């Protein structure tokens, strides 16, 4: 969607189609600051300006979308739509750590280099919404440092803890004691689960 033209110079019709969908979405979810204009997510302004929709379309065709604009987070009321995620395809791939790759593969979700589809959550079945939320919880854990500046993520730490339980045949009580011990002694704030139950719950989401 984000390539305005083909290498031959021809206009990319998929871009125009995606642009129309974006404008419709932005109009249906007006900003609390300005209900007559929409934020302008071009590569230059990066959602810092408001323009009328016709001007937004014209500028986006000329300059393209801002990089890494995966979620249209600036174009809906966050408080009213906190559990809605509208995903779009991007051609600028952010790097994924190994645990992010594992999460993507395990859940059968496409990586950042593949195409996400516009799927309005209001039309989803409830179980599918729950599955997506579980996927995002794991993905968030794979990107969250155990504490600020730590080289290990929350997910990698929990995965290693559960692996140790299996390899060393540790009891649930022993793992729970280890988790509590680490949570109490690591720098605050930290994301170390304080019990075996919390550690296991995340790995089963």
N, CA and C of each residue as an Amber inpcrd file, in Angstrom:
protein
   615
   0.8180000  -1.2120000   0.0000000   0.0000000   0.0000000   0.0000000
   0.8480000   1.2560000   0.0000000   2.0410000   1.2410000   0.5760000
   2.7880000   2.4640000   0.8190000   3.6950000   2.8910000  -0.3310000
   3.7740000   2.1040000  -1.3730000   4.5480000   2.5160000  -2.5350000
   3.6140000   3.2550000  -3.4800000   3.8310000   4.5570000  -3.6100000
   2.9160000   5.3620000  -4.4140000   3.0140000   5.0340000  -5.8950000
   4.2070000   4.6660000  -6.3470000   4.3890000   4.3770000  -7.7650000
   5.2260000   3.1190000  -7.9570000   5.0440000   2.4930000  -9.1180000
   5.8730000   1.3630000  -9.5020000   7.1960000   1.8850000 -10.0500000
   8.2200000   1.0190000 -10.1390000   9.5080000   1.4550000 -10.7020000
   9.3820000   2.0580000 -12.0960000   8.3260000   1.6770000 -12.8120000
   8.1120000   2.2050000 -14.1650000   7.5590000   3.6200000 -14.1550000
   7.1700000   4.1060000 -12.9550000   6.6130000   5.4440000 -12.8480000
   5.1010000   5.4690000 -12.8160000   4.4650000   4.3190000 -13.0460000
   3.0110000   4.2550000 -13.0270000   2.4880000   4.3340000 -11.5950000
   1.3230000   4.9550000 -11.4420000   0.7170000   5.1010000 -10.1270000
   0.2380000   3.7430000  -9.6210000   0.5330000   3.4370000  -8.3810000
   0.1360000   2.1750000  -7.7630000  -1.3220000   2.2650000  -7.3190000
  -2.1920000   1.5010000  -7.9760000  -3.6150000   1.5540000  -7.6560000
  -3.9040000   1.0110000  -6.2560000  -3.0630000   0.0910000  -5.7780000
  -3.2360000  -0.4100000  -4.4150000  -3.0180000   0.7100000  -3.4000000
  -2.0970000   1.6150000  -3.7100000  -1.8510000   2.7560000  -2.8310000
  -3.0950000   3.6410000  -2.7690000  -3.6920000   3.9100000  -3.9200000
  -4.8870000   4.7560000  -3.9640000  -6.0230000   4.1070000  -3.1910000
  -6.1900000   2.7950000  -3.3700000  -7.2410000   2.0740000  -2.6550000
  -6.9980000   2.1380000  -1.1460000  -5.7510000   1.9010000  -0.7370000
  -5.4160000   1.9670000   0.6810000  -5.5650000   3.3760000   1.2360000
  -5.2380000   4.3700000   0.4280000  -5.3620000   5.7630000   0.8490000
  -6.8210000   6.1090000   1.1170000  -7.7150000   5.6410000   0.2360000
  -9.1440000   5.8840000   0.4380000  -9.6350000   5.2370000   1.7330000
  -9.1400000   4.0260000   2.0090000  -9.5360000   3.3470000   3.2460000
  -9.0290000   4.1170000   4.4660000  -7.8150000   4.6440000   4.3590000
  -7.2620000   5.4150000   5.4680000  -8.0940000   6.6720000   5.7210000
  -8.4330000   7.3980000   4.6520000  -9.2210000   8.6250000   4.7950000
 -10.5750000   8.3100000   5.4210000 -11.2250000   7.2450000   4.9580000
 -12.5240000   6.8630000   5.5190000 -12.3950000   6.5410000   7.0010000
 -11.3250000   5.8410000   7.3480000 -11.0990000   5.4900000   8.7520000
 -10.8820000   6.7450000   9.5910000 -10.0550000   7.6660000   9.0890000
  -9.7440000   8.8930000   9.8280000 -10.9890000   9.7480000  10.0340000
 -11.8590000   9.7920000   9.0150000 -13.0820000  10.5890000   9.1090000
 -14.0440000   9.9780000  10.1280000 -14.0980000   8.6410000  10.1710000
 -15.0010000   7.9610000  11.0940000 -14.5100000   8.0170000  12.5370000
 -13.2170000   8.3110000  12.7180000 -12.6470000   8.3880000  14.0620000
 -11.9670000   9.7460000  14.2400000 -12.7600000  10.8280000  14.2750000
 -12.1770000  12.1760000  14.3580000 -11.4130000  12.4020000  15.6500000
 -10.4090000  13.2510000  15.5560000  -9.6100000  13.5910000  16.7380000
 -10.4440000  14.4110000  17.7030000 -10.1450000  14.2670000  18.9790000
 -10.8320000  15.0830000  19.9790000 -10.4150000  16.5490000  19.8630000
  -9.2800000  16.7930000  19.2230000  -8.7730000  18.1590000  19.1010000
  -9.4240000  18.8770000  17.9250000  -9.6250000  18.1680000  16.8290000
 -10.1370000  18.8040000  15.6240000 -11.0560000  17.8380000  14.8970000
 -12.3570000  18.1390000  14.8650000 -13.3250000  17.2260000  14.2600000
 -13.5590000  17.5030000  12.7890000 -13.0240000  18.5980000  12.2600000
 -13.2360000  18.9260000  10.8480000 -12.0260000  18.5980000   9.9890000
 -10.8890000  18.3330000  10.6170000  -9.6730000  18.0010000   9.8770000
  -9.0890000  16.7070000  10.4330000  -8.1580000  16.1270000   9.7060000
  -7.5040000  14.9000000  10.1710000  -6.0020000  15.1170000  10.2330000
  -5.3450000  14.3380000  11.0600000  -3.8850000  14.4290000  11.1370000
  -3.2740000  14.0140000   9.8050000  -2.1470000  14.5920000   9.5350000
  -1.4980000  14.4160000   8.2440000  -0.2680000  13.5320000   8.4210000
  -0.3790000  12.2030000   8.1520000   0.7250000  11.2720000   8.4200000
   1.7090000  11.1250000   7.2720000   2.1290000  12.2220000   6.6870000
   3.0830000  12.1120000   5.5760000   4.5020000  11.9660000   6.1290000
   5.4340000  11.6360000   5.2540000   6.8160000  11.4060000   5.6670000
   7.4500000  12.6630000   6.2540000   6.9400000  13.8190000   5.8770000
   7.5320000  15.0770000   6.3410000   6.9170000  15.5540000   7.6570000
   5.5880000  15.5180000   7.7510000   4.9150000  16.0920000   8.9220000
   4.7020000  15.0930000  10.0550000   4.6370000  13.8000000   9.7410000
   4.5780000  12.7350000  10.7490000   3.5070000  12.9830000  11.8100000
   2.2770000  13.2370000  11.3610000   1.1130000  13.3680000  12.2470000
   1.1360000  14.5950000  13.1540000   1.9090000  15.6000000  12.7940000
   2.0060000  16.7850000  13.6380000   1.1140000  17.9270000  13.1590000
   0.4480000  17.7520000  12.0100000  -0.4060000  18.8030000  11.4750000
  -1.7950000  18.2570000  11.1670000  -2.7660000  19.1690000  11.1080000
  -4.1250000  18.8220000  10.7250000  -4.4420000  19.4900000   9.3900000
  -5.0540000  18.7460000   8.4840000  -5.4630000  19.2910000   7.1950000
  -6.8140000  18.7090000   6.8170000  -7.4930000  19.3750000   5.8840000
  -8.7240000  18.8180000   5.3470000  -8.3910000  17.5840000   4.5170000
  -9.3410000  16.6770000   4.4130000  -9.0760000  15.3790000   3.7850000
  -8.5820000  15.4820000   2.3520000  -9.1020000  16.4280000   1.5790000
  -8.6620000  16.5400000   0.1880000  -7.1880000  16.9350000   0.1090000
  -6.7440000  17.8020000   1.0320000  -5.3380000  18.1960000   1.0580000
  -4.4650000  17.0470000   1.5460000  -4.9760000  16.2830000   2.5180000
  -4.2250000  15.1370000   3.0260000  -3.9750000  14.1390000   1.9070000
  -5.0030000  13.8450000   1.1080000  -4.8590000  12.8880000   0.0060000
  -3.8360000  13.3870000  -1.0060000  -3.9130000  14.6610000  -1.3290000
  -2.9890000  15.2310000  -2.3170000  -1.5450000  15.1410000  -1.8320000
  -1.3220000  15.5040000  -0.5700000   0.0400000  15.4900000  -0.0340000
   0.5890000  14.0770000   0.1190000  -0.2670000  13.1330000   0.5120000
   0.1940000  11.7560000   0.6880000   0.5780000  11.1200000  -0.6390000
  -0.1290000  11.4690000  -1.6900000   0.2300000  10.9590000  -3.0190000
   1.6070000  11.4810000  -3.4220000   1.9030000  12.7220000  -3.0560000
   3.1770000  13.3310000  -3.4360000   4.3320000  12.8740000  -2.5430000
   4.0880000  12.7650000  -1.2260000   5.1840000  12.5450000  -0.2830000
   5.1820000  11.1690000   0.3810000   4.0580000  10.4590000   0.3180000
   3.9900000   9.1440000   0.9340000   3.7510000   9.2190000   2.4360000
   3.4490000   8.0610000   3.0350000   3.1780000   7.9790000   4.4650000
   4.4610000   8.0550000   5.2870000   4.3130000   8.4320000   6.5440000
   5.4410000   8.4290000   7.4820000   5.9280000   6.9990000   7.6780000
   7.2270000   6.8400000   7.8850000   7.7930000   5.5100000   8.0920000
   7.3010000   4.9120000   9.4110000   7.1700000   3.5950000   9.4410000
   6.8240000   2.8340000  10.6510000   5.4630000   3.2040000  11.2250000
   4.5520000   3.7070000  10.3750000   3.2110000   4.0170000  10.8740000
   2.3600000   2.7600000  10.7480000   2.5960000   1.7770000  11.6470000
   1.9360000   0.4760000  11.5840000   0.4780000   0.5480000  12.0080000
   0.2180000   1.2740000  13.0950000  -1.1340000   1.3820000  13.6050000
  -1.5830000   2.8320000  13.4430000  -2.8260000   3.0110000  13.0410000
  -3.3210000   4.3730000  12.8710000  -3.6770000   4.9250000  14.2450000
  -2.6700000   4.9430000  15.1260000  -2.9080000   5.2850000  16.5230000
  -3.2470000   6.7500000  16.7310000  -2.8780000   7.6150000  15.7770000
  -3.1780000   9.0310000  15.9190000  -4.5300000   9.3820000  15.3030000
  -5.2370000   8.3770000  14.7940000  -6.4720000   8.6620000  14.0800000
  -7.6900000   7.9870000  14.6920000  -7.6520000   7.7230000  15.9940000
  -8.8560000   7.3130000  16.6930000  -8.7070000   7.6570000  18.1560000
  -9.8470000   7.7210000  18.8500000  -9.8740000   8.0480000  20.2650000
  -9.3620000   6.8470000  21.0470000  -8.1810000   6.9720000  21.6650000
  -7.5590000   5.8400000  22.3490000  -8.4240000   5.3430000  23.4990000
  -9.0180000   6.2640000  24.2750000  -9.8220000   5.8500000  25.4110000
 -11.0410000   5.0610000  24.9690000 -11.6580000   5.4610000  23.8650000
 -12.8700000   4.7920000  23.4050000 -12.5790000   3.5460000  22.6160000
 -11.3430000   3.3970000  22.1390000 -11.0300000   2.2690000  21.2670000
  -9.7460000   1.5850000  21.6870000  -9.5530000   1.4360000  22.9940000
  -8.2680000   0.9560000  23.4880000  -7.9320000  -0.4370000  23.0190000
  -8.9400000  -1.2650000  22.6840000  -8.6360000  -2.6310000  22.2730000
  -8.7780000  -2.8320000  20.7730000  -8.7750000  -1.7340000  20.0050000
  -8.8550000  -1.8460000  18.5560000  -7.4830000  -1.6650000  17.9560000
  -7.1150000  -2.5350000  17.0370000  -5.8270000  -2.4380000  16.3510000
  -6.0820000  -2.5680000  14.8650000  -5.8830000  -1.4840000  14.1410000
  -6.0410000  -1.5210000  12.6970000  -4.6540000  -1.6260000  12.1130000
  -4.4010000  -2.7120000  11.3830000  -3.0520000  -2.9850000  10.9240000
  -2.9390000  -2.7550000   9.4300000  -1.7860000  -2.2690000   9.0090000
  -1.5530000  -1.9860000   7.6060000  -0.2330000  -2.5780000   7.1800000
  -0.0740000  -2.7640000   5.8670000   1.1740000  -3.3220000   5.3660000
   2.2220000  -2.2330000   5.2710000   3.4700000  -2.5760000   5.5670000
   4.5740000  -1.6340000   5.4790000   5.7140000  -2.2910000   4.7290000
   6.4980000  -1.4980000   4.0360000   7.6270000  -2.0240000   3.2920000
   8.9530000  -1.7000000   3.9710000   8.9060000  -0.9640000   5.0880000
  10.1160000  -0.6590000   5.8460000  10.1040000  -1.5590000   7.0740000
  10.9140000  -2.5900000   7.0770000  10.8350000  -3.6230000   8.0890000
  11.6110000  -3.2590000   9.3440000  10.9390000  -3.1790000  10.5290000
  11.6810000  -2.9880000  11.7680000  12.3390000  -4.3040000  12.1440000
  13.5040000  -4.2730000  12.7820000  14.1730000  -5.5190000  13.1420000
  13.4050000  -6.2560000  14.2260000  13.3560000  -7.5740000  14.1240000
  12.7070000  -8.4010000  15.1230000  13.7650000  -9.1900000  15.8810000
  13.6120000  -9.2790000  17.2130000  14.5340000 -10.1240000  17.9560000
  14.0730000 -11.5710000  17.8290000  14.9140000 -12.5510000  18.2010000
  14.5490000 -13.9620000  18.0070000  13.2290000 -14.3530000  18.6470000
  12.9370000 -13.7910000  19.8280000  11.6930000 -14.1650000  20.4940000
  10.4840000 -13.5780000  19.7870000  10.6370000 -12.4230000  19.1380000
   9.5430000 -11.8870000  18.3470000   9.2650000 -12.7960000  17.1560000
  10.3240000 -13.3040000  16.5250000  10.1520000 -14.2450000  15.4180000
   9.4150000 -15.4910000  15.8930000   9.7810000 -15.9880000  17.0790000
   9.1370000 -17.1810000  17.6150000   7.6450000 -16.9440000  17.8110000
   7.3030000 -15.7780000  18.3640000   5.8990000 -15.4600000  18.5960000
   5.1410000 -15.3960000  17.2850000   5.7220000 -14.7110000  16.2840000
   5.0710000 -14.6190000  14.9750000   4.8550000 -16.0010000  14.3820000
   5.8850000 -16.8410000  14.4400000   5.7930000 -18.1750000  13.8460000
   4.7860000 -19.0490000  14.5820000   4.8230000 -18.9960000  15.9060000
   3.9560000 -19.8560000  16.7110000   2.4830000 -19.5290000  16.5160000
   2.1910000 -18.2460000  16.3110000   0.8010000 -17.8340000  16.1660000
   0.3600000 -17.7510000  14.7150000   1.2780000 -18.0400000  13.8060000
   0.9020000 -17.9910000  12.4010000   0.6090000 -16.5950000  11.9180000
   1.1940000 -15.5970000  12.5850000   0.9820000 -14.2060000  12.1990000
   2.1030000 -13.7760000  11.2780000   1.8100000 -12.9650000  10.2540000
   2.8650000 -12.5160000   9.3520000   3.8340000 -11.6000000  10.0450000
   5.0890000 -11.6120000   9.6050000   6.0890000 -10.7050000  10.1400000
   5.8650000  -9.3120000   9.6230000   6.7080000  -8.3770000  10.0470000
   6.5330000  -6.9730000   9.6620000   6.7180000  -6.7740000   8.1720000
   7.4410000  -7.7200000   7.4880000   7.6980000  -7.5560000   6.0770000
   6.5450000  -8.0650000   5.2350000   5.5460000  -8.7160000   5.8670000
   4.4340000  -9.2540000   5.1260000   3.2350000  -8.3420000   5.2700000
   2.1420000  -8.7060000   4.6200000   0.9810000  -7.8320000   4.5570000
  -0.0100000  -8.1200000   5.6720000  -0.3270000  -7.0730000   6.4270000
  -1.4300000  -7.1550000   7.3690000  -2.6650000  -6.6660000   6.6280000
  -3.8370000  -7.1220000   7.0270000  -5.0520000  -6.7180000   6.3650000
  -5.8440000  -5.7960000   7.2650000  -6.6390000  -4.9280000   6.6480000
  -7.5140000  -4.0640000   7.4110000  -8.6540000  -4.9420000   7.9220000
  -8.6990000  -5.1790000   9.2180000  -9.7380000  -6.0390000   9.7700000
 -10.4210000  -5.2890000  10.8960000 -11.5710000  -4.6700000  10.6480000
 -12.2620000  -3.9440000  11.7120000 -12.6470000  -4.9030000  12.8230000
 -12.1680000  -4.6930000  14.0380000 -12.4770000  -5.6030000  15.1350000
 -13.9620000  -5.7650000  15.3920000 -14.7910000  -4.7710000  15.0170000
 -16.2230000  -4.8710000  15.2500000 -16.8450000  -6.0060000  14.4700000
 -16.1720000  -6.4770000  13.4190000 -16.7090000  -7.5610000  12.6240000
 -16.0680000  -8.9000000  12.9660000 -15.1690000  -8.9130000  13.9370000
 -14.4920000 -10.1490000  14.3100000 -15.3630000 -10.9650000  15.2620000
 -15.1800000 -12.2650000  15.2220000 -15.7870000 -13.1070000  16.2290000
 -15.0180000 -12.9200000  17.5340000 -15.7010000 -13.0210000  18.6590000
 -15.0750000 -12.7840000  19.9570000 -13.8530000 -13.6640000  20.2000000
 -13.8950000 -14.9800000  19.8790000 -12.6980000 -15.8060000  20.1040000
 -11.4880000 -15.3050000  19.3440000 -11.7160000 -14.7800000  18.1270000
 -10.5960000 -14.2950000  17.3310000  -9.9880000 -13.0550000  17.9580000
 -10.8300000 -12.2000000  18.5280000 -10.3280000 -11.0080000  19.2090000
  -9.4470000 -11.4240000  20.3830000  -9.8900000 -12.4390000  21.1330000
  -9.1080000 -12.9100000  22.2740000  -7.7700000 -13.4690000  21.8230000
  -7.7670000 -14.2030000  20.7070000  -6.5240000 -14.7630000  20.1900000
  -5.5580000 -13.6580000  19.7880000  -6.0790000 -12.6190000  19.1490000
  -5.2230000 -11.5000000  18.7580000  -4.6460000 -10.8090000  19.9870000
  -5.4760000 -10.6580000  21.0240000  -4.9900000 -10.0150000  22.2410000
  -3.8900000 -10.8480000  22.8830000  -4.0390000 -12.1710000  22.8650000
  -3.0080000 -13.0470000  23.4070000  -1.7210000 -12.9240000  22.6030000
  -1.8840000 -12.8450000  21.2900000  -0.7170000 -12.6780000  20.4190000
   0.0210000 -11.3880000  20.7460000  -0.7250000 -10.2970000  20.9240000
  -0.0950000  -9.0120000  21.2250000   0.5450000  -9.0170000  22.6110000
  -0.0580000  -9.7350000  23.5570000   0.5370000  -9.8270000  24.8930000
   1.9080000 -10.4850000  24.8300000   2.0010000 -11.5860000  24.0710000
   3.2830000 -12.2720000  23.9310000   4.2850000 -11.4110000  23.1780000
   3.8170000 -10.7560000  22.1300000   4.7090000  -9.9110000  21.3430000
   5.2370000  -8.7590000  22.1830000   4.3740000  -8.1930000  23.0070000
   4.7930000  -7.1050000  23.8900000   5.8370000  -7.6030000  24.8850000
   5.6230000  -8.8070000  25.4180000   6.5760000  -9.3800000  26.3720000
   7.9210000  -9.6470000  25.7210000   7.9050000  -9.9900000  24.4260000
   9.1620000 -10.2690000  23.7280000   9.9700000  -9.0040000  23.4880000
   9.3080000  -7.8400000  23.5500000   9.9890000  -6.5670000  23.3020000
  10.2810000  -5.7950000  24.5890000   9.7110000  -6.2620000  25.7060000
   9.8390000  -5.5300000  26.9720000  11.0650000  -6.0000000  27.7500000
  11.9550000  -5.0630000  28.0820000  13.1130000  -5.4000000  28.9150000
  12.6390000  -5.8690000  30.2890000  13.3870000  -6.7960000  30.8710000
  13.0330000  -7.2760000  32.2070000  13.0480000  -6.1110000  33.1930000
  14.0020000  -5.2150000  33.0270000  13.9980000  -3.9090000  33.6900000
  14.7290000  -2.9540000  32.7600000  14.6210000  -1.6880000  32.9980000
  15.1860000  -0.6870000  32.0970000  16.6790000  -0.9130000  31.8920000
  17.0780000  -1.0990000  30.6350000  18.4800000  -1.2930000  30.3180000
  18.9450000  -2.7330000  30.3570000  18.0620000  -3.6570000  30.7340000
  18.4290000  -5.0770000  30.8020000  18.5470000  -5.6590000  29.3930000
  19.4690000  -6.6060000  29.2150000  19.6670000  -7.2330000  27.9070000
  18.6640000  -8.3510000  27.6350000  17.8900000  -8.7280000  28.6320000
  16.9530000  -9.8410000  28.4800000  15.5150000  -9.3270000  28.5110000
  14.6750000  -9.9410000  27.6920000  13.2740000  -9.5410000  27.6560000
  12.4690000 -10.3110000  28.6970000  11.2740000  -9.8200000  28.9460000
  10.3710000 -10.5060000  29.8780000  10.0650000 -11.9180000  29.3780000
   9.8100000 -12.0520000  28.0860000   9.4570000 -13.3580000  27.5330000
  10.6260000 -14.3340000  27.5860000  11.8300000 -13.8680000  27.2240000
  12.9870000 -14.7690000  27.2310000  13.2910000 -15.2630000  28.6460000
  13.0960000 -14.3860000  29.6430000  13.3370000 -14.7790000  31.0360000
  12.3300000 -15.8240000  31.4970000  11.0580000 -15.5960000  31.1750000
  10.0340000 -16.5620000  31.5670000  10.2210000 -17.8960000  30.8480000
  10.6070000 -17.8320000  29.5810000  10.8380000 -19.0610000  28.8210000
  11.9910000 -19.8550000  29.4250000  13.0590000 -19.1430000  29.8030000
  14.2120000 -19.8060000  30.4160000  13.8460000 -20.4010000  31.7740000
  13.0190000 -19.6950000  32.5340000  12.5920000 -20.1960000  33.8410000
  11.8110000 -21.4950000  33.7000000  10.8870000 -21.5380000  32.7360000
  10.0920000 -22.7480000  32.5290000  10.9450000 -23.8880000  31.9810000
  11.9590000 -23.5480000  31.1780000  12.8710000 -24.5760000  30.6680000
  13.6750000 -25.1890000  31.8090000  14.1480000 -24.3360000  32.7280000
  14.8910000 -24.8260000  33.8950000  14.0160000 -25.7450000  34.7470000
  12.7540000 -25.3940000  34.8910000  11.8470000 -26.2440000  35.6770000
  11.7900000 -27.6460000  35.0910000  11.7060000 -27.7080000  33.7630000
  11.6130000 -29.0040000  33.0940000  12.9270000 -29.7720000  33.1630000
  14.0280000 -29.0870000  32.8390000  15.3270000 -29.7570000  32.7900000
  15.7990000 -30.2180000  34.1650000  15.5600000 -29.4000000  35.1810000
  16.0360000 -29.7060000  36.5350000  14.9750000 -30.3800000  37.3980000
  13.7990000 -30.6010000  36.7810000  12.6950000 -31.2480000  37.4920000
  12.3670000 -30.5160000  38.7920000  12.2660000 -29.2070000  38.6700000
  11.9590000 -28.3810000  39.8360000  10.4660000 -28.4370000  40.1310000
  10.1230000 -28.3760000  41.3830000   8.7110000 -28.3440000  41.7640000
   8.1390000 -26.9520000  41.5080000   6.8230000 -26.8670000  41.4550000
   6.1820000 -25.5680000  41.2690000   6.5310000 -24.6330000  42.4310000
   6.6220000 -25.1890000  43.6100000   6.9630000 -24.3790000  44.7830000
   8.3680000 -23.8120000  44.6620000   9.3080000 -24.6320000  44.1480000
  10.6880000 -24.1640000  43.9920000  10.7680000 -23.0520000  42.9520000
  10.0470000 -23.2290000  41.8470000  10.0470000 -22.1990000  40.8000000
   9.4010000 -20.9250000  41.3230000   8.3150000 -21.0780000  42.0760000
   7.6540000 -19.9120000  42.6500000   8.5700000 -19.1540000  43.5930000
   9.3270000 -19.9020000  44.4040000  10.2690000 -19.2570000  45.3180000
  11.3710000 -18.5340000  44.5810000  11.8530000 -19.1470000  43.4810000
  12.8950000 -18.5130000  42.6730000  12.3780000 -17.2330000  42.0290000
  11.1570000 -17.2980000  41.4950000  10.5650000 -16.1120000  40.8610000
  10.4140000 -14.9730000  41.8620000   9.9000000 -15.2990000  43.0410000
   9.7080000 -14.2710000  44.0640000  11.0450000 -13.6850000  44.5060000
  12.0420000 -14.5440000  44.6680000  13.3750000 -14.0970000  45.0740000
  13.9490000 -13.1090000  44.0580000  13.8470000 -13.4530000  42.7630000
  14.3900000 -12.5900000  41.7160000  13.6100000 -11.2870000  41.6110000
  12.2780000 -11.3830000  41.6890000  11.4420000 -10.1840000  41.5690000
  11.7570000  -9.1860000  42.6670000  12.0260000  -9.6800000  43.8680000
  12.3050000  -8.8020000  45.0060000  13.6750000  -8.1490000  44.9170000
  14.6250000  -8.8150000  44.2530000  16.0070000  -8.3310000  44.2660000
  16.4560000  -7.6440000  42.9800000  15.6830000  -7.7730000  41.9350000
  16.0230000  -7.0730000  40.6940000  15.6990000  -5.5890000  40.8370000
  16.3450000  -4.7370000  40.0340000  16.0490000  -3.2970000  40.0840000
  14.5610000  -3.0370000  39.8650000  14.0470000  -2.0380000  40.5390000
  12.6410000  -1.6620000  40.4160000  12.5000000  -0.4410000  39.5040000
  11.4280000  -0.4010000  38.7000000  10.4440000  -1.4630000  38.5060000
  10.9770000  -2.5420000  37.5720000  10.4700000  -3.7510000  37.7150000
  10.8590000  -4.8300000  36.8120000   9.6300000  -5.6470000  36.4240000
   9.8000000  -6.4780000  35.4060000   8.6780000  -7.2580000  34.8790000
   8.8210000  -8.7510000  35.1980000   9.6140000  -9.0550000  36.2190000
   9.7810000 -10.4450000  36.6210000   8.5230000 -10.9270000  37.3320000
   7.9160000 -12.0440000  36.8870000   6.7320000 -12.5490000  37.5920000
   7.1100000 -12.9850000  39.0000000   6.2330000 -12.7350000  39.9400000
   6.5450000 -13.0160000  41.3420000   6.1050000 -14.4010000  41.7910000
   5.5640000 -15.1950000  40.8680000   5.1110000 -16.5360000  41.2390000
   5.1730000 -17.4690000  40.0370000   5.1390000 -18.7570000  40.3070000
   5.1180000 -19.7520000  39.2390000   3.8680000 -19.5870000  38.3860000
   2.7480000 -19.3130000  39.0260000   1.4800000 -19.1710000  38.3090000
   1.5470000 -18.0560000  37.2700000   2.1020000 -16.9070000  37.6550000
   2.1870000 -15.7770000  36.7360000   3.1200000 -16.0780000  35.5740000
   4.2110000 -16.7560000  35.8620000   5.1670000 -17.1240000  34.8120000
   4.5230000 -18.1000000  33.8320000   3.8610000 -19.1020000  34.3620000
   3.2090000 -20.1180000  33.5270000   2.0660000 -19.5150000  32.7200000
   1.3140000 -18.6050000  33.3280000   0.1710000 -17.9980000  32.6600000
   0.5980000 -17.2520000  31.4120000   1.7060000 -16.5200000  31.4970000
   2.1730000 -15.7880000  30.3180000   2.5950000 -16.7370000  29.2060000
   3.2650000 -17.8140000  29.5480000   3.7350000 -18.7520000  28.5400000
   2.5990000 -19.5340000  27.9030000   1.4320000 -19.5460000  28.5400000
   0.2870000 -20.2700000  27.9940000  -0.6840000 -19.3670000  27.2750000
  -0.4460000 -18.0460000  27.2150000  -1.3740000 -17.1390000  26.5540000
  -1.3960000 -17.3950000  25.0770000
